[in-house]
Each structure stands twice: as C-alpha cells, then as structure tokens.
Amino acid sequence: MLTRRTLMGAAWRRRGDHRGCYRRICRQCGAMFYASRPEAQYCQAACRQRAYRRRRRLAREVDPRRQETDPVAVAAGSREVET
C-alpha cells in the first residue's frame, strides 16, 4: 500500500537529503521520520505538542511564581492568568 511514509522513504533512498525529502530523528520520541521541510524537528503534531507542554512545565518548575501573560485576559482587564 502506498502511504506518504513509504513514498517519502523511496524518495529519500533515491535522492538523499535534498529536493523535498529529509530524513530526521524526532526530538521528542526519537523515531526516525521523513520530512518535506528541512527545518522539521518532530515526527507528528502530537510530539510537537508534547515538547511544547514539557518546555512550559520545566519553565514553571524553574520559577513557580512566574505566571504566563494571556493576551485575551489582558484585553478583558486581568493582568495574569491563574495556574
């Protein structure tokens, strides 16, 4: 069965790391994947979201008093978002 993954794998084997096919290792889960963009870092949206949440959690652990400013809350009259 032809899937995007098999087609990208065939393109990479034929042309290597250029012309729209790049072999990468996901920064979140460590899986090997084929990307169509040279700057891709994550294999799927779920890994990108997991990495974002992890970065946010680590930032809060470093300084627990730090609260993120939410532009919607600021527009509504509040300065900070309660966590």
Residue, then its C-alpha position, 0 to 999 in steps of 0.5 A: m500500500l502506498t502511504r506518504r511514509t513509504l513514498m517519502g522513504a523511496a524518495w529519500r533512498r533515491r535522492g538523499d537529503h535534498r529536493g523535498c525529502y529529509r530524513r530526521i530523528c524526532r526530538q521528542c520520541g526519537a523515531m526516525f521520520y521523513a520530512s518535506r521541510p528541512e527545518a522539521q524537528y518532530c515526527q507528528a503534531a502530537c510530539r510537537q505538542r508534547a515538547y511544547r507542554r514539557r518546555r512550559r512545565l520545566a519553565r514553571e518548575v524553574d520559577p513557580r511564581r512566574q505566571e504566563t501573560d494571556p493576551v485575551a485576559v489582558a484585553a478583558g482587564s486581568r493582568e495574569v492568568e491563574t495556574 
